[in-house]
Amino acid sequence: MVLKLFGSPQSKPTLRVAHILKEKQVPFEFIVIDSSAKEHKSPEYLKKQPFGQIPYTDDDGFILFETRAICKYVAAKWRDQGSPLLPDHNDLKATALFDQALSIEYSNFDPIVIEILMEKMYKAKFLGQEPDQAKLAASMEKLGGKLEGYEAILSKQKYLAGDNVTLADLFHLALGSMLAEVADIQLLSDKTKYPNVARWWADISSRSAWLEVQNGI
Ligand SMILES: N[C@@H](CCC(=O)N[C@@H](CS)C(=O)NCC(=O)O)C(=O)O
């Protein structure tokens, strides 16, 4: 039985999982959850994903949620096919550097990008509220500071965990792409301010599996 991905084509976390499944050349069935009808808050859905969030996966009865955990599971289960997106699990230091890179994305990127998207997009689109310009400016400044850290790392190596691309890099695509697409923020492509971040961003954004999921899962 092929792995089932329950999600929404509009949800970037769903795209994150679909992207990694394609990178790993894992066939899957996509089951659309109608978030506008609040299907992800139904008692049936909550049995699988107790936080009522999209997406989750079902691999022959093994239910998993949280996209980063799903992607790590997929990359480990199908380690020997598709793009190698994990470090050698026998290499203690490579694994530690990979974990460090995962934490960078989760703590230095994801929460700040969410703050920015909240002000630039969600408030107007979903809450009918004006953006708080002071909050937005503070978050933009925070992101700029974090990108200096990224620049320092990426001036010494090709990717966040070393010279090989890993899940830690690709986890940035889901929310990072929204900065330019919906918030018209081009910081990740700013070759003058962050030349190595821009080089890295152009590299990971042009991966064929990522371009493929942009056109539909
Ligand atoms: N940390 C979760 C985040 C998933 C997420 O935020 N999903 C959104 C859809 S894009 C959602 O379901 N939001 C509804 C909610 O949080 O109640 C993951 O990576 O799986």
The ligand as an ORCA input file, in Angstrom:
! r2SCAN-3c Opt
* xyz 0 1
  N       4.177     22.324     12.925
  C       3.149     21.839     12.033
  C       2.475     23.040     11.387
  C       1.361     22.657     10.440
  C       0.451     23.850     10.176
  O       0.666     24.965     10.663
  N      -0.604     23.622      9.408
  C      -1.588     24.639      9.170
  C      -2.049     24.624      7.739
  S      -0.898     25.353      6.657
  C      -2.810     24.336     10.009
  O      -3.261     23.214     10.004
  N      -3.330     25.344     10.719
  C      -4.520     25.191     11.480
  C      -4.274     25.253     12.967
  O      -3.110     25.388     13.387
  O      -5.251     25.205     13.702
  C       3.764     20.907     10.995
  O       4.900     21.165     10.565
  O       3.121     19.913     10.628
*
